[in-house]
Amino acid sequence: MIARRGVNTLVLVHRTELLKQWQERLQAFLGVGKGVVGTIGGGKAKLTGKIDIAVMQSVSRQGEVNPLVENYGQVIVDECHHVGAVSFDAILKRTKAKYVLGLTATPIRRDGQQPIIFMQCGPIRYTAAKPAGAPHDLEVLPRSRLTRIDVPTDAGIQDVFRHLANDQARTEAIAAEVRDAVGQGRKVLVLTERTEHLDAIKAALDGVEPVPFVLRGRMSRKQRAALVADLDALPPDAARVLLSTGKLVGEGFDHPPLDTLVLAMPVSWKGTLQQYAGRLHREHASKTDVRIIDFVDTGHPALLRMWDKRQRGYRAMGYRVGSDVPAE
């Protein structure tokens, strides 16, 4: 669209990792040098006025939008479901672009603010089909936990999650699944929502080879980049394990060899599920199938409702849900 329309373009992203990915891809696919693609974000600003990539937070601060956004004939908004946020909506209100293009895998927002997306970016014009080289064998392997969850009747869902994170037997069952997957040569991503649970899973995997990579929120940007570089440097067929909280691999994270997701903490919203499963859907020469190992906790009604929602979400993405196997 950038080459076809032939107008100067501003690409808006919300994470520095996405800025770097766009910069690399634009230079590769458009065949242009570094002097053509400019950036603003991460405390640095080097714009070209031809094709520029901006982290949204760098052009909208405390209600003030940088007037530079008015200077482009086309604006492309990556992960445009974030446009529902007030600060990001303000950026698009300020632009004077003839063309506005939004990109997202999840056009529905959890807070119901998706009308803002369509108001600013227009209606859905195209839905991408699954690439021919993408894995077509998509399977969910439920692992049910029949243990009763004893929490007060008025306990909130975070109290229930805390109980799950502190359940040592459950954590050991998660670790056992990871060991089995690695033994089969799989490339495993383990996701939880709580940092203390991340630490517990890492401890339960002590002695596992290869040593798991751990992506933590308190890591610096440079440390994160180094970890991803080490992952990318592994031989294509080598087994690997990456432990992370969901937020850190939701957007801007890209490691195509991953073929197995261990969902160690329940989620329910289909947008989150699509985002997590999407880490496995990247094309890669060594990948023929993808597998999600889902720990299903039956000991609390709220968790059973979450599982019902996940099943609908999985089927909507084309997964088949396998037979339940107790994870005791």
GUPA-248102 format. One line per 3 residues: number of its first residue (from 1); their letters; for each residue x, y, z of C-alpha. Coordinates in Angstrom, 1 decimal, decimal comma, always signed. Example, Ala and Ser with C-alpha at 12.3 -4.5 7.8 and 13.67 -1.06 7.14 Angstrom:
1> AS> +12,3 -4,5 +7,8 ~ +13,7 -1,1 +7,1
//
This chain:
1> MIA> +0,0 +0,0 +0,0 ~ +2,9 +2,3 +0,7 ~ +4,5 +1,7 -2,7
4> RRG> +1,2 +1,7 -4,6 ~ -0,2 +4,9 -3,1 ~ +3,1 +6,8 -3,5
7> VNT> +2,5 +9,2 -0,6 ~ +4,7 +9,9 +2,4 ~ +3,6 +7,6 +5,2
10> LVL> +3,6 +7,5 +9,0 ~ +3,4 +4,1 +10,7 ~ +2,1 +4,2 +14,2
13> VHR> +3,0 +1,4 +16,7 ~ +2,6 +1,2 +20,4 ~ +5,8 -0,7 +21,3
16> TEL> +9,5 -0,2 +20,5 ~ +9,8 -3,8 +19,5 ~ +7,2 -3,3 +16,8
19> LKQ> +9,0 -0,1 +15,6 ~ +12,2 -2,2 +15,0 ~ +10,3 -4,9 +13,2
22> WQE> +8,6 -2,4 +10,9 ~ +12,0 -0,7 +10,2 ~ +13,6 -4,0 +9,2
25> RLQ> +10,6 -5,2 +7,1 ~ +10,2 -1,9 +5,3 ~ +13,8 -1,8 +4,3
28> AFL> +13,7 -5,4 +3,2 ~ +10,5 -5,4 +1,2 ~ +10,7 -1,9 -0,3
31> GVG> +14,3 -2,2 -1,1 ~ +15,2 +1,1 +0,5 ~ +18,1 +2,2 +2,6
34> KGV> +18,2 +3,4 +6,1 ~ +18,0 +7,0 +5,0 ~ +14,5 +6,5 +3,7
37> VGT> +12,9 +5,0 +6,8 ~ +12,9 +7,3 +9,9 ~ +11,8 +6,6 +13,4
40> IGG> +10,7 +8,4 +16,6 ~ +10,6 +6,5 +19,8 ~ +12,7 +5,1 +22,6
43> GKA> +14,0 +8,6 +23,3 ~ +15,3 +9,0 +19,8 ~ +13,9 +10,9 +16,8
46> KLT> +15,3 +10,7 +13,3 ~ +12,6 +11,4 +10,8 ~ +12,9 +11,4 +7,0
49> GKI> +9,4 +12,7 +6,1 ~ +9,2 +9,9 +3,5 ~ +8,4 +6,8 +5,5
52> DIA> +8,5 +7,2 +9,3 ~ +7,6 +4,9 +12,1 ~ +6,5 +6,4 +15,4
55> VMQ> +5,8 +4,9 +18,8 ~ +2,4 +6,4 +19,7 ~ +3,5 +7,4 +23,2
58> SVS> +6,3 +9,5 +21,6 ~ +3,9 +11,7 +19,6 ~ +1,1 +12,0 +22,2
61> RQG> +2,1 +13,0 +25,7 ~ -0,2 +14,3 +28,5 ~ -2,9 +15,2 +26,0
64> EVN> -0,5 +17,0 +23,6 ~ -0,1 +15,6 +20,1 ~ +3,0 +16,4 +18,2
67> PLV> +2,0 +18,4 +15,1 ~ +4,3 +16,3 +12,9 ~ +1,5 +13,8 +12,5
70> ENY> -0,2 +16,3 +10,2 ~ +2,6 +16,0 +7,6 ~ +1,8 +12,7 +6,0
73> GQV> -0,5 +11,6 +3,2 ~ -1,0 +8,1 +4,7 ~ -1,1 +6,8 +8,2
76> IVD> -0,9 +3,1 +9,0 ~ -1,9 +2,1 +12,5 ~ -0,4 -1,3 +13,6
79> ECH> -2,4 -3,1 +16,3 ~ -5,2 -0,6 +15,7 ~ -7,4 -2,0 +18,4
82> HVG> -5,4 +0,3 +20,7 ~ -7,0 +3,3 +19,0 ~ -9,8 +3,0 +21,5
85> AVS> -7,5 +4,5 +24,1 ~ -8,0 +8,3 +24,5 ~ -4,4 +9,3 +23,8
88> FDA> -4,2 +7,2 +20,6 ~ -7,6 +8,4 +19,4 ~ -6,3 +11,9 +19,8
91> ILK> -3,4 +11,2 +17,4 ~ -5,8 +10,2 +14,6 ~ -8,0 +13,1 +15,2
94> RTK> -5,0 +15,4 +14,5 ~ -3,8 +13,8 +11,3 ~ -4,7 +15,2 +7,9
97> AKY> -3,9 +12,1 +5,9 ~ -5,9 +11,2 +2,8 ~ -5,4 +7,5 +3,6
100> VLG> -5,7 +5,7 +7,0 ~ -5,1 +2,0 +7,2 ~ -5,5 +0,0 +10,4
103> LTA> -4,0 -3,5 +11,0 ~ -5,1 -5,9 +13,8 ~ -5,9 -9,5 +14,5
106> TPI> -8,4 -8,6 +17,1 ~ -10,8 -5,8 +16,0 ~ -13,1 -6,4 +19,0
109> RRD> -12,1 -4,7 +22,2 ~ -12,7 -6,1 +25,7 ~ -14,2 -2,8 +26,8
112> GQQ> -16,5 -2,5 +23,8 ~ -14,8 +0,6 +22,4 ~ -14,3 -0,9 +19,0
115> PII> -16,6 +1,7 +17,3 ~ -13,8 +4,2 +17,8 ~ -11,5 +1,9 +15,7
118> FMQ> -14,0 +1,8 +12,8 ~ -14,7 +5,6 +13,1 ~ -11,0 +6,4 +12,8
121> CGP> -9,7 +3,7 +10,5 ~ -12,9 +2,8 +8,6 ~ -14,7 -0,5 +8,1
124> IRY> -13,0 -3,9 +7,7 ~ -11,8 -4,0 +4,1 ~ -9,8 -7,2 +4,0
127> TAA> -9,4 -10,3 +6,2 ~ -6,2 -12,2 +5,5 ~ -6,5 -15,9 +4,8
130> KPA> -4,2 -18,3 +6,5 ~ -0,9 -18,4 +4,5 ~ -0,4 -21,6 +2,5
133> GAP> +2,8 -22,4 +4,4 ~ +1,2 -21,9 +7,9 ~ +0,6 -25,0 +10,0
136> HDL> -2,8 -26,6 +9,4 ~ -2,8 -29,2 +12,1 ~ -4,1 -27,2 +15,1
139> EVL> -4,8 -29,2 +18,3 ~ -5,7 -28,4 +21,9 ~ -4,8 -31,0 +24,5
142> PRS> -6,9 -30,4 +27,7 ~ -5,3 -31,4 +31,0 ~ -7,9 -31,3 +33,7
145> RLT> -7,2 -30,7 +37,3 ~ -9,9 -32,2 +39,5 ~ -8,6 -30,7 +42,7
148> RID> -11,1 -28,7 +44,7 ~ -10,2 -25,0 +45,1 ~ -10,9 -23,9 +48,6
151> VPT> -11,3 -20,1 +48,6 ~ -14,0 -18,0 +50,4 ~ -17,3 -17,7 +48,5
154> DAG> -16,8 -14,0 +48,1 ~ -13,2 -14,3 +46,9 ~ -12,4 -12,4 +43,7
157> IQD> -10,9 -14,1 +40,6 ~ -7,4 -12,8 +41,5 ~ -7,6 -14,8 +44,7
160> VFR> -8,5 -17,9 +42,7 ~ -5,5 -17,2 +40,4 ~ -3,2 -16,8 +43,4
163> HLA> -4,4 -20,2 +44,7 ~ -3,6 -21,8 +41,3 ~ -0,1 -20,2 +41,3
166> NDQ> +0,6 -21,5 +44,8 ~ -0,5 -25,1 +44,0 ~ +2,7 -27,0 +43,9
169> ART> +1,2 -30,2 +42,5 ~ -0,3 -28,2 +39,6 ~ +3,0 -26,5 +38,9
172> EAI> +4,7 -29,9 +38,9 ~ +2,1 -31,2 +36,4 ~ +2,9 -28,2 +34,2
175> AAE> +6,6 -28,9 +34,4 ~ +6,0 -32,6 +33,5 ~ +4,1 -31,5 +30,3
178> VRD> +7,0 -29,2 +29,4 ~ +9,5 -32,0 +29,8 ~ +7,5 -34,3 +27,6
181> AVG> +7,2 -31,7 +24,9 ~ +10,9 -30,9 +24,9 ~ +11,6 -34,7 +24,8
184> QGR> +9,7 -34,7 +21,6 ~ +11,9 -31,9 +20,2 ~ +9,2 -29,3 +20,4
187> KVL> +9,6 -25,5 +20,7 ~ +7,7 -24,6 +23,8 ~ +6,2 -21,4 +25,0
190> VLT> +4,9 -21,4 +28,6 ~ +2,6 -18,6 +29,5 ~ +1,2 -17,5 +32,9
193> ERT> -0,3 -14,2 +34,1 ~ +1,7 -14,0 +37,4 ~ +5,4 -13,4 +38,0
196> EHL> +5,5 -15,6 +41,1 ~ +4,0 -18,4 +39,1 ~ +6,7 -17,9 +36,5
199> DAI> +9,3 -18,3 +39,1 ~ +7,7 -21,5 +40,5 ~ +7,5 -23,1 +37,0
202> KAA> +11,2 -22,2 +36,4 ~ +12,1 -23,8 +39,7 ~ +10,1 -26,9 +38,9
205> LDG> +12,0 -27,2 +35,6 ~ +15,4 -27,2 +37,3 ~ +17,7 -29,6 +35,5
208> VEP> +15,7 -29,5 +32,2 ~ +17,9 -29,4 +29,1 ~ +17,9 -27,1 +27,2
211> VPF> +17,8 -24,6 +30,0 ~ +14,6 -22,5 +29,7 ~ +14,7 -18,9 +28,6
214> VLR> +12,8 -16,6 +30,9 ~ +11,3 -13,4 +29,7 ~ +10,6 -11,1 +32,7
217> GRM> +8,9 -7,7 +32,9 ~ +11,7 -6,2 +34,9 ~ +14,3 -6,9 +32,2
220> SRK> +15,7 -3,9 +30,3 ~ +15,0 -3,4 +26,6 ~ +18,6 -4,4 +25,9
223> QRA> +18,3 -7,6 +28,0 ~ +15,1 -8,6 +26,2 ~ +16,6 -8,0 +22,8
226> ALV> +19,6 -10,1 +23,8 ~ +17,3 -13,0 +24,9 ~ +15,3 -12,9 +21,7
229> ADL> +18,6 -12,8 +19,7 ~ +19,8 -15,9 +21,6 ~ +16,5 -17,7 +20,8
232> DAL> +16,8 -16,8 +17,1 ~ +20,4 -18,0 +17,0 ~ +19,4 -21,6 +17,9
235> PPD> +19,4 -24,2 +15,1 ~ +16,0 -24,4 +13,5 ~ +15,2 -27,9 +14,7
238> AAR> +16,5 -27,5 +18,2 ~ +14,1 -27,9 +21,1 ~ +13,6 -24,9 +23,3
241> VLL> +11,5 -23,6 +26,2 ~ +10,5 -20,0 +26,8 ~ +8,8 -19,0 +30,0
244> STG> +7,0 -15,7 +30,0 ~ +4,0 -13,7 +31,3 ~ +1,4 -13,2 +28,6
247> KLV> +1,8 -9,5 +28,4 ~ +5,4 -9,7 +27,3 ~ +4,7 -11,9 +24,2
250> GEG> +1,3 -10,5 +23,4 ~ +2,4 -7,9 +20,7 ~ +5,7 -7,1 +19,2
253> FDH> +7,1 -10,6 +20,0 ~ +8,1 -12,8 +17,0 ~ +9,7 -16,2 +17,2
256> PPL> +8,4 -18,3 +14,3 ~ +9,8 -21,7 +15,4 ~ +7,4 -22,0 +18,4
259> DTL> +5,0 -24,8 +17,9 ~ +3,7 -25,6 +21,4 ~ +1,9 -23,4 +23,9
262> VLA> +1,5 -24,5 +27,5 ~ -1,3 -22,3 +29,0 ~ -0,4 -22,4 +32,6
265> MPV> -3,0 -19,9 +33,9 ~ -6,5 -19,6 +32,5 ~ -7,8 -16,8 +30,3
268> SWK> -11,3 -16,3 +28,9 ~ -11,4 -13,4 +26,5 ~ -11,1 -14,5 +22,9
271> GTL> -8,8 -11,6 +22,0 ~ -6,2 -12,7 +24,5 ~ -6,6 -16,3 +23,4
274> QQY> -6,1 -15,3 +19,7 ~ -3,1 -13,2 +20,7 ~ -1,4 -16,1 +22,6
277> AGR> -2,2 -18,7 +20,0 ~ -1,0 -16,4 +17,3 ~ +2,6 -16,8 +18,6
280> LHR> +2,4 -20,3 +17,2 ~ +0,9 -19,5 +13,8 ~ +4,0 -17,9 +12,2
283> EHA> +5,3 -19,8 +9,2 ~ +8,5 -21,8 +9,7 ~ +10,2 -24,5 +7,6
286> SKT> +10,5 -26,9 +10,6 ~ +6,8 -26,6 +11,7 ~ +4,0 -28,9 +10,5
289> DVR> +1,6 -28,7 +13,5 ~ +0,9 -26,6 +16,5 ~ -0,3 -27,8 +19,9
292> IID> -1,8 -26,0 +22,9 ~ -1,7 -27,8 +26,2 ~ -4,5 -26,2 +28,3
295> FVD> -4,7 -26,8 +32,0 ~ -8,4 -26,9 +32,9 ~ -9,2 -26,4 +36,5
298> TGH> -12,6 -27,9 +37,4 ~ -12,6 -27,1 +41,1 ~ -14,2 -23,6 +40,8
301> PAL> -17,3 -22,5 +38,7 ~ -15,6 -19,4 +37,4 ~ -12,7 -21,4 +36,0
304> LRM> -15,1 -23,8 +34,3 ~ -16,9 -20,9 +32,7 ~ -13,5 -19,6 +31,4
307> WDK> -12,8 -23,1 +29,9 ~ -16,2 -23,0 +28,1 ~ -15,2 -19,6 +26,6
310> RQR> -11,8 -20,9 +25,6 ~ -13,3 -23,9 +23,8 ~ -15,4 -21,6 +21,7
313> GYR> -12,4 -19,5 +21,0 ~ -10,2 -22,4 +20,0 ~ -12,9 -23,8 +17,6
316> AMG> -13,3 -20,3 +16,1 ~ -9,6 -20,4 +15,2 ~ -9,8 -23,8 +13,6
319> YRV> -8,4 -25,9 +16,5 ~ -9,8 -29,3 +17,3 ~ -10,1 -29,9 +21,0
322> GSD> -8,7 -33,3 +22,0 ~ -9,9 -35,7 +24,7 ~ -9,4 -34,5 +28,2
325> VPA> -6,6 -36,1 +30,1 ~ -6,5 -35,7 +33,9 ~ -3,3 -33,9 +35,0
328> E> -2,9 -35,3 +38,5
//
